[in-house]
Amino acid sequence: MLDFVQVASDHLGRLAGLDDDALHWVGVAVRESVINAIKHGNRDDEQKHVYVEFTPLSNSTPSGIAIRVRDEGPGFDPDSIPDPLAPENVLKSSGRGIFIIRTFMDEMVLQRAPEGGMEVVMVKRVAAADHSVSDSQSPRL
């Protein structure tokens, strides 16, 4: 189902007005959060579900998309996540997912979900259009 979530993310992000770069980073963040929910949250328990919810932010400025990913695991303290840039963690093969999500999304909240489990809520906003006039378009005097 991860590929289906990726297709939905790309389609809904495009409808929200995200450009190709933003769509790429949203896709990376969504895949990473879903994989984390399966592997770490639900501990690969096939009886547990991962919920993914997309919400267009068309009534806000700038517009964009919010994505909520929730697992059914026992949860954890988000402050206990080790810093992936700390010297003792730099060479580890895992532990960078939350860092990647924080880096490439405009907003990110990691918290216990009201329904149980953990949730990550991510927001990516449409980049402001560059309305400046380039030199080639400047009027000549």
Secondary structure, DSSP 8 states (H G I E B T S, - for coil): -HHHHHHHHHHHHHHTT--HHHHHHHHHHHHHHHHHIIIIISTT-TTS--EEEEEE-TTSSS-EEEEEEE--S----GGGS--TTSTTTTT-SS--HHHHHHHHSSEEEEEE-TTSSEEEEEEEE---------GGGS---
